[in-house]
Amino acid sequence: MALKMRSSVAHAVLALAVSFSLVAGGPLAAPAAAQVQPNGPESVADLAESLLDAVVNISTSQNVKSDDKAPVPQVPEGSPFQDFFDEFFKGEGGEEGNQGQTVNSLGSGFVIDPSGFIATNNHVIEGADDIEVNFANGSKLKAKLVGTDPKTDLALLKVEPKAPLKAVPFGDSRTMRIGDWVMAIGNPFGLGGSVTVGIISARGRNINAGPYDNFIQTDAAINRGNSGGPLFNMKGEVIGINTAIISPSGGSIGIGFSVPTELAQNIFLQLRDFGETRRGWLGVRIQPVTDDIAESIGMSEAKGALVAGIIKGGPVDNGSIMTGDVIIRFDGKDVDEMRDLPRVVAESPVGKAVDVVLLRDGKEMTVKVTLGRLEDGEKQAGEDEVTEGEGTTEEGMAPETGEAQPSKADTVLGMGISDLGEEARKTFEIVESVKGVVITEVAPDSAAAERGIVPGDVIVEIGQEAVTTAEEVKTRIAKLKSEDRRNALMMIANRTGALRYITVRID
């Protein structure tokens, strides 16, 4: 019986083999494995070979003074350790004291102009006293720093070559799609020119590295020392500058970030031509449009950048843009969220007249604005263009004084409110430029407390209409309640005059 079963199995196996042989093309057909098509991209050897000469290693050195005041250990004369201690604790002249130490670091870069301009990251050369560029053929040249832009972590160097250098062109990073193949070349861990290949994993990443974050994310291996190196498309064009990685170990785990050339190319041109950046400036303070704010002002969806303040003397301090406006499009580019606006404004040339599409009083309108220069605006305003969110800052906290707070106050939405008279202005140290209704107290468990409102804040507007008395505040809130509104949109000023929009839940 067992023999019959084995025989039946053998016949079945033989039949299966014959069947497979016939399907595969007969007993003399080539093995199936030989007909399998290769997987993955084609070899990038030719592409890499054509680009390696344009990618450089950058070594820097920095003299750091030691502040160590500890006494120098004494060793017996003639001790076998005497030379070691003299070298470690004393300078070359054998003198004791605070001796400097030389700190070296390595990074990557690439040639963008045959005359000797080299692009890299700011953090690669920051604080360096000496910068040396090492080329693929083994030659070395001293480099001069042309300019830096810490906000995008970019820097431009210049060397003086005896013959034109091999340079690489910029490509259009805006055409790159998630899943496109890319190649990184750099100097990981000081090993010299290394090539890695991967895909674009994501676009528009914000990693809180700066005000203009718009990183390309890639899984092409990027490690320490790759910073400043190029990220290429399969045409050999630079579409990103490798800048950062996420890694608990310091090595690549497949999450690297590159500054896109749509941002970097203009920065390098400005550094080359002027030695500094010259960004466009709109002269507004903005905050995100939350779902509650969108509902309060009648927007169908939360998008755009809400104007919370106009900088005095800025490009739009002429009434073209007003507080409460929501900017949804700038110079033909959509502003889907707050962080989009500073980037597209900064990428625009100084002095350019642009169309700004905004929402005001529920209606869409277009205004023409001529941009100023951000660097001048920062000196004028004393702060950046963007003011984040609804949270309060330390400046928004009520000062501790020994004086009594105003005794007469109405209560609304968990807030004690009062007309802003001289007594209240003095009590809370509110500047003269602030107009509105002062908040004298806030119930700890109220909706106002949840939004970070504190005593000394001033209600300037409710529902984008100015209020000057406590009675007006009560009337506006009562009207919103009668309309079954869930939130009240308020413009709040702190004691120094800084403005922000918030929504307070109507109980």
TIPALUM-510394 format. One record per residue (C-alpha): residue number from 1; x, y, z. Coordinates in steps of 0.1 Angstrom, whole numbers, padded with zeros to 4 digits. Layout:
REM residues N
R pos    xx    yy    zz
R NUM     X     Y     Z
...
***
This chain:
REM residues 507
R pos    xx    yy    zz
R   1  0000  0000  0000
R   2  0028  0024  0009
R   3  0046  0014 -0023
R   4  0015  0024 -0043
R   5  0012  0057 -0026
R   6  0049  0065 -0033
R   7  0044  0054 -0069
R   8  0013  0076 -0073
R   9  0033  0105 -0059
R  10  0062  0098 -0083
R  11  0038  0097 -0113
R  12  0022  0130 -0101
R  13  0056  0147 -0098
R  14  0067  0134 -0132
R  15  0035  0147 -0147
R  16  0040  0181 -0131
R  17  0075  0182 -0144
R  18  0064  0174 -0179
R  19  0036  0199 -0177
R  20  0061  0226 -0165
R  21  0085  0216 -0193
R  22  0058  0221 -0219
R  23  0047  0255 -0205
R  24  0082  0267 -0204
R  25  0088  0258 -0240
R  26  0099  0221 -0240
R  27  0127  0201 -0225
R  28  0153  0221 -0244
R  29  0141  0255 -0234
R  30  0164  0279 -0214
R  31  0159  0280 -0176
R  32  0131  0303 -0166
R  33  0154  0323 -0143
R  34  0174  0334 -0174
R  35  0143  0351 -0188
R  36  0134  0372 -0157
R  37  0138  0409 -0164
R  38  0162  0428 -0140
R  39  0145  0448 -0112
R  40  0153  0483 -0100
R  41  0168  0512 -0120
R  42  0195  0509 -0146
R  43  0231  0514 -0135
R  44  0240  0550 -0125
R  45  0277  0544 -0131
R  46  0280  0566 -0162
R  47  0260  0594 -0144
R  48  0281  0592 -0113
R  49  0313  0592 -0132
R  50  0303  0624 -0150
R  51  0295  0642 -0117
R  52  0321  0631 -0092
R  53  0347  0657 -0102
R  54  0323  0685 -0094
R  55  0316  0673 -0059
R  56  0342  0684 -0033
R  57  0351  0676  0003
R  58  0353  0706  0026
R  59  0376  0705  0057
R  60  0376  0734  0082
R  61  0396  0742  0113
R  62  0387  0765  0141
R  63  0409  0777  0170
R  64  0390  0774  0203
R  65  0404  0790  0234
R  66  0403  0770  0265
R  67  0388  0786  0296
R  68  0401  0758  0319
R  69  0416  0774  0350
R  70  0427  0741  0366
R  71  0463  0740  0378
R  72  0488  0721  0356
R  73  0498  0688  0372
R  74  0534  0686  0383
R  75  0556  0656  0375
R  76  0591  0648  0389
R  77  0620  0660  0367
R  78  0631  0632  0344
R  79  0599  0613  0347
R  80  0590  0592  0316
R  81  0557  0610  0315
R  82  0572  0645  0315
R  83  0571  0649  0277
R  84  0535  0638  0276
R  85  0524  0663  0302
R  86  0544  0691  0286
R  87  0528  0685  0252
R  88  0493  0681  0266
R  89  0492  0710  0292
R  90  0516  0735  0276
R  91  0519  0752  0243
R  92  0546  0747  0217
R  93  0569  0771  0235
R  94  0564  0752  0268
R  95  0544  0780  0283
R  96  0516  0773  0307
R  97  0482  0790  0305
R  98  0450  0789  0286
R  99  0461  0773  0253
R 100  0439  0771  0223
R 101  0427  0739  0207
R 102  0422  0733  0170
R 103  0388  0718  0161
R 104  0385  0702  0127
R 105  0353  0692  0108
R 106  0344  0678  0075
R 107  0316  0683  0051
R 108  0307  0683  0014
R 109  0300  0709 -0014
R 110  0298  0712 -0051
R 111  0310  0735 -0078
R 112  0283  0757 -0093
R 113  0306  0779 -0115
R 114  0338  0769 -0134
R 115  0354  0801 -0121
R 116  0355  0786 -0086
R 117  0322  0792 -0067
R 118  0313  0763 -0044
R 119  0280  0757 -0027
R 120  0277  0741  0008
R 121  0258  0743  0041
R 122  0263  0772  0065
R 123  0268  0747  0094
R 124  0297  0731  0076
R 125  0318  0762  0076
R 126  0302  0782  0105
R 127  0329  0797  0128
R 128  0358  0783  0107
R 129  0391  0801  0107
R 130  0404  0781  0078
R 131  0385  0764  0049
R 132  0401  0740  0025
R 133  0385  0724 -0005
R 134  0396  0689 -0016
R 135  0389  0678 -0051
R 136  0383  0643 -0065
R 137  0417  0644 -0083
R 138  0435  0649 -0050
R 139  0442  0686 -0054
R 140  0435  0711 -0026
R 141  0427  0748 -0026
R 142  0421  0774  0002
R 143  0386  0788  0001
R 144  0373  0823  0009
R 145  0338  0826  0024
R 146  0317  0847  0001
R 147  0285  0848  0021
R 148  0261  0828  0043
R 149  0224  0825  0049
R 150  0217  0809  0083
R 151  0179  0810  0077
R 152  0183  0784  0050
R 153  0216  0770  0062
R 154  0234  0778  0030
R 155  0268  0792  0023
R 156  0289  0801 -0008
R 157  0327  0797 -0011
R 158  0352  0809 -0037
R 159  0385  0792 -0047
R 160  0410  0804 -0072
R 161  0417  0776 -0096
R 162  0444  0776 -0123
R 163  0420  0761 -0148
R 164  0382  0761 -0151
R 165  0366  0736 -0128
R 166  0340  0710 -0136
R 167  0306  0725 -0125
R 168  0271  0710 -0122
R 169  0239  0726 -0133
R 170  0208  0733 -0113
R 171  0176  0716 -0121
R 172  0140  0725 -0113
R 173  0131  0708 -0080
R 174  0094  0717 -0085
R 175  0091  0691 -0112
R 176  0103  0663 -0090
R 177  0076  0639 -0078
R 178  0074  0615 -0048
R 179  0089  0582 -0060
R 180  0114  0598 -0085
R 181  0149  0584 -0083
R 182  0177  0606 -0070
R 183  0214  0603 -0063
R 184  0234  0618 -0035
R 185  0272  0624 -0036
R 186  0292  0635 -0006
R 187  0318  0629  0020
R 188  0302  0607  0047
R 189  0324  0603  0078
R 190  0353  0618  0059
R 191  0355  0588  0035
R 192  0357  0608  0003
R 193  0334  0609 -0027
R 194  0306  0584 -0020
R 195  0275  0578 -0042
R 196  0241  0566 -0029
R 197  0208  0562 -0047
R 198  0172  0564 -0035
R 199  0139  0580 -0042
R 200  0121  0611 -0031
R 201  0101  0600 -0001
R 202  0081  0633  0005
R 203  0081  0669 -0004
R 204  0074  0702  0015
R 205  0087  0688  0049
R 206  0088  0712  0078
R 207  0114  0701  0104
R 208  0115  0734  0123
R 209  0150  0741  0111
R 210  0142  0777  0100
R 211  0114  0800  0088
R 212  0115  0788  0052
R 213  0114  0750  0057
R 214  0103  0732  0025
R 215  0126  0702  0025
R 216  0128  0673  0001
R 217  0128  0641  0020
R 218  0148  0612  0005
R 219  0158  0576  0015
R 220  0191  0579 -0004
R 221  0217  0573  0024
R 222  0228  0606  0039
R 223  0252  0605  0068
R 224  0275  0629  0088
R 225  0298  0646  0063
R 226  0272  0645  0035
R 227  0260  0680  0046
R 228  0264  0705  0018
R 229  0265  0679 -0009
R 230  0242  0678 -0039
R 231  0211  0657 -0045
R 232  0209  0649 -0082
R 233  0180  0639 -0105
R 234  0187  0612 -0131
R 235  0196  0639 -0156
R 236  0226  0650 -0135
R 237  0210  0682 -0124
R 238  0211  0694 -0088
R 239  0176  0695 -0073
R 240  0186  0697 -0036
R 241  0214  0704 -0011
R 242  0217  0676  0015
R 243  0213  0693  0049
R 244  0199  0672  0077
R 245  0190  0637  0088
R 246  0168  0621  0115
R 247  0188  0594  0132
R 248  0190  0582  0168
R 249  0224  0567  0161
R 250  0240  0594  0139
R 251  0239  0571  0108
R 252  0214  0569  0080
R 253  0181  0553  0087
R 254  0166  0564  0054
R 255  0153  0598  0064
R 256  0173  0626  0050
R 257  0164  0662  0040
R 258  0176  0684  0012
R 259  0170  0722  0006
R 260  0152  0723 -0028
R 261  0168  0743 -0055
R 262  0137  0764 -0060
R 263  0148  0781 -0028
R 264  0185  0775 -0028
R 265  0194  0787 -0064
R 266  0182  0822 -0058
R 267  0201  0824 -0024
R 268  0233  0814 -0041
R 269  0229  0840 -0068
R 270  0223  0867 -0042
R 271  0253  0856 -0022
R 272  0275  0856 -0054
R 273  0263  0890 -0066
R 274  0259  0909 -0033
R 275  0276  0888 -0006
R 276  0243  0888  0013
R 277  0206  0879  0009
R 278  0181  0904 -0004
R 279  0146  0889  0003
R 280  0112  0904 -0004
R 281  0093  0918  0025
R 282  0055  0923  0029
R 283  0056  0940  0063
R 284  0028  0920  0080
R 285  0026  0898  0112
R 286  0006  0867  0105
R 287 -0008  0837  0123
R 288 -0025  0804  0112
R 289 -0061  0802  0102
R 290 -0075  0776  0126
R 291 -0108  0758  0121
R 292 -0124  0780  0147
R 293 -0112  0812  0132
R 294 -0123  0800  0097
R 295 -0158  0793  0110
R 296 -0159  0827  0128
R 297 -0151  0847  0097
R 298 -0173  0826  0074
R 299 -0146  0807  0055
R 300 -0156  0773  0042
R 301 -0122  0758  0050
R 302 -0092  0767  0071
R 303 -0065  0780  0047
R 304 -0043  0810  0042
R 305 -0024  0834  0065
R 306 -0044  0856  0089
R 307 -0029  0892  0091
R 308 -0026  0900  0128
R 309 -0007  0932  0125
R 310  0008  0957  0100
R 311  0044  0969  0106
R 312  0045  1007  0107
R 313  0064  1021  0078
R 314  0063  0988  0059
R 315  0052  0982  0023
R 316  0015  0977  0032
R 317  0013  1005  0058
R 318 -0009  1023  0033
R 319 -0042  1005  0038
R 320 -0038  0981  0010
R 321 -0037  0952  0034
R 322 -0054  0954  0068
R 323 -0055  0934  0101
R 324 -0081  0907  0098
R 325 -0074  0900  0061
R 326 -0067  0864  0051
R 327 -0040  0861  0024
R 328 -0048  0831  0002
R 329 -0027  0838 -0029
R 330  0005  0857 -0035
R 331  0020  0865 -0069
R 332  0001  0836 -0085
R 333  0011  0811 -0058
R 334 -0015  0796 -0034
R 335 -0010  0801  0003
R 336 -0025  0770  0018
R 337 -0012  0775  0053
R 338  0006  0802  0072
R 339  0041  0790  0067
R 340  0037  0792  0029
R 341  0036  0830  0029
R 342  0070  0839  0043
R 343  0087  0816  0019
R 344  0070  0828 -0013
R 345  0075  0864 -0002
R 346  0111  0859  0006
R 347  0117  0842 -0028
R 348  0103  0874 -0046
R 349  0127  0902 -0057
R 350  0129  0934 -0037
R 351  0109  0961 -0054
R 352  0087  0938 -0074
R 353  0050  0947 -0077
R 354  0029  0917 -0070
R 355 -0008  0908 -0068
R 356 -0021  0896 -0034
R 357 -0054  0878 -0033
R 358 -0071  0881  0001
R 359 -0104  0876  0019
R 360 -0119  0907  0036
R 361 -0153  0908  0052
R 362 -0161  0875  0035
R 363 -0153  0888  0000
R 364 -0123  0879 -0022
R 365 -0103  0908 -0035
R 366 -0069  0915 -0052
R 367 -0045  0942 -0042
R 368 -0012  0953 -0057
R 369  0018  0955 -0034
R 370  0054  0966 -0040
R 371  0077  0946 -0019
R 372  0103  0960  0004
R 373  0135  0943  0016
R 374  0132  0919  0046
R 375  0167  0926  0060
R 376  0157  0963  0062
R 377  0123  0954  0077
R 378  0138  0933  0104
R 379  0159  0963  0116
R 380  0128  0985  0114
R 381  0104  0961  0131
R 382  0128  0946  0156
R 383  0114  0912  0149
R 384  0107  0887  0122
R 385  0077  0889  0098
R 386  0060  0859  0113
R 387  0044  0858  0147
R 388  0033  0822  0156
R 389  0000  0811  0167
R 390 -0023  0820  0195
R 391 -0002  0813  0225
R 392  0009  0840  0249
R 393  0045  0850  0255
R 394  0062  0861  0286
R 395  0055  0897  0276
R 396  0018  0889  0277
R 397  0019  0880  0314
R 398  0003  0905  0338
R 399  0029  0924  0358
R 400  0030  0920  0395
R 401  0023  0953  0412
R 402  0013  0963  0446
R 403 -0016  0984  0433
R 404 -0052  0973  0435
R 405 -0069  0963  0403
R 406 -0099  0984  0391
R 407 -0129  0975  0413
R 408 -0158  0978  0389
R 409 -0158  0951  0362
R 410 -0184  0933  0341
R 411 -0180  0896  0335
R 412 -0183  0879  0301
R 413 -0170  0844  0290
R 414 -0152  0840  0322
R 415 -0134  0873  0319
R 416 -0137  0904  0340
R 417 -0137  0934  0317
R 418 -0135  0972  0322
R 419 -0131  1003  0301
R 420 -0095  1011  0295
R 421 -0091  1043  0316
R 422 -0059  1058  0330
R 423 -0062  1038  0362
R 424 -0063  1005  0344
R 425 -0036  1015  0320
R 426 -0013  1024  0349
R 427 -0022  0992  0369
R 428 -0014  0969  0340
R 429  0014  0991  0325
R 430 -0004  0992  0291
R 431  0012  1014  0265
R 432 -0007  1044  0252
R 433 -0010  1031  0216
R 434 -0033  1002  0228
R 435 -0070  1010  0225
R 436 -0099  0987  0236
R 437 -0114  0970  0266
R 438 -0090  0958  0294
R 439 -0094  0923  0308
R 440 -0090  0926  0346
R 441 -0094  0889  0356
R 442 -0097  0855  0341
R 443 -0115  0825  0357
R 444 -0090  0796  0359
R 445 -0113  0770  0343
R 446 -0129  0793  0317
R 447 -0127  0792  0279
R 448 -0106  0824  0280
R 449 -0080  0808  0302
R 450 -0078  0779  0278
R 451 -0067  0803  0251
R 452 -0040  0819  0272
R 453 -0058  0852  0280
R 454 -0044  0868  0311
R 455 -0053  0899  0331
R 456 -0038  0930  0314
R 457 -0047  0918  0279
R 458 -0069  0942  0259
R 459 -0099  0932  0237
R 460 -0094  0953  0205
R 461 -0120  0937  0182
R 462 -0148  0912  0183
R 463 -0159  0897  0151
R 464 -0135  0921  0132
R 465 -0153  0951  0146
R 466 -0135  0975  0170
R 467 -0148  0977  0206
R 468 -0140  1006  0230
R 469 -0162  1000  0260
R 470 -0172  0970  0282
R 471 -0208  0975  0272
R 472 -0199  0971  0236
R 473 -0182  0938  0244
R 474 -0212  0925  0262
R 475 -0235  0936  0234
R 476 -0214  0918  0207
R 477 -0211  0886  0227
R 478 -0249  0886  0233
R 479 -0255  0891  0195
R 480 -0232  0861  0187
R 481 -0251  0840  0212
R 482 -0284  0849  0196
R 483 -0270  0838  0163
R 484 -0260  0804  0178
R 485 -0223  0810  0172
R 486 -0200  0786  0189
R 487 -0170  0808  0191
R 488 -0162  0845  0194
R 489 -0134  0858  0172
R 490 -0113  0884  0191
R 491 -0083  0905  0184
R 492 -0063  0907  0216
R 493 -0034  0931  0224
R 494 -0009  0925  0252
R 495  0003  0954  0273
R 496  0031  0962  0248
R 497  0007  0964  0219
R 498  0015  0930  0202
R 499 -0017  0918  0185
R 500 -0031  0883  0179
R 501 -0064  0868  0169
R 502 -0080  0841  0190
R 503 -0114  0824  0193
R 504 -0131  0819  0226
R 505 -0157  0793  0230
R 506 -0192  0807  0238
R 507 -0208  0786  0266
***
